[in-house]
Amino acid sequence: MENLIVVGDRVLIRTVNASNKSRGGLLLPPGYKEKEEVQSGYIVKTGPGYPIPIPKEEIEEPWKKKSGETSYIPLQARVGDLAIFLKSGAVEVNYKGGKYLIVPQSSILLLERDELSE
């Protein structure tokens, strides 16, 4: 996983076997498992966030030294969180024998985080 770089506002998720209860005790509705639109999994990696555009002043002043550093608004999702998300926005990938989903943060409906990881 160290070689993978998640881009922008996306997260890499390892899906979990469907259960009617999350690890923290959140009871999922009976139709949850049957619907393919909603899925859950643990976040393995996150992207840097939403890129902030370069202000126009820097472009119009060519004598200024350009920083080259892109600034980002960080994501709300963190590594280790359990995410419940819309599968329609996900892209499935196979990496080293494992199946993962690349999901934009906008497709995530709910995050469950351990109190210790906050």
N, C-alpha and C positions, 0 to 999 in steps of 0.2 A: 504493500500500500504506500510505502514511502515514495515510490516513483510516480505516483499519480498526483496530478495537480487539478483540483476542481476549479472551474472557471466561474467568475462572476457570482451571481446570486443562487448558485446551485449547490445541492448537497448530495453526497453519495450515501445511499441507504442499503443496508443488508436486511432483506425482508425476514420476517419471523413466521413460524407456523401459526395459523389462525387459532385464536383462543377467545373465549368470551370474557376474559378478564386480563387487564394489562398487569405488568409486574408491580405497579403501585396500588393495585386494587380498583382501578377504574373499570367499571362494568360496562362492557360494550353491548349494544342492542342485538337481539337475535338475528336480524337481517344483515348484520355486519359482515359475517363470513360469506353469505350468499352473494352479496353485491360485489361486482368486480371494480366498481368505480372507486371504492374506498379500501385502502390497504394500510398496513402498519409495518414498521421496521425500525431498526436502530441506526442512527446516524454514525457513519464511519469516518467521513471527512466532510469539511465544508469549504466552500469557496470564500474569497476575501470579502464579498459583499457587493453592494451596488456601486458601480464606479461613479465618481463625481466628475462632471465635465470640467475641462480646463477653462478658466475665465477668459473671456474674449480679449481683455486687455493684454494678456501675455502673448496672444497670437499677433496682435497689431504692433507690438514693440519688439522688432527683431533683434535689437541690441541687447536685450535682457537675456541672461543665461537661463536656458530652459532646465527645469528640474528633472524631467524625465520620470519622476515618481508619480504614479497614479494614486489618487486618494480614493478611499472606499468608505461607504456607510456600512458598518458591520451587520452581519445577519443575526437574527434572534436565535436561530437554531445553533446548538453546540454538539460537539462529538459526544456520543454516549446517550443523547436524548432519544426517547421513544417518540417517533413521529407517526401521526395518523394523517394520511395525505390522499389526494385524488390521483388515482393511477392514470387517468387520461393525460396528465401532463408529464408522465414519467417516461424515461427511455431505459430499456433493459440492456445491460451489458454483462458479458461473461469475462471474468478476469481471474486467471490462475485457478480455474476450476470452481470458482464461486459465482453466484448470480447476484448482481447488484442492480439498483435502480438509480438513475441520475434524475433528481427531482428539483424543479425551481422552488424557491421558498414560497412563492405565491400559491403553489399547490398544496402546501402544508396547512392542515386545518387545526391541528392540536399538537402540542409538545408536552411530554411528561419527562420531568427532570428529577434525578435523585437530589435530595437536599444536600448531600455531601459534595456534589459537583458544582454547586453554585458559588 
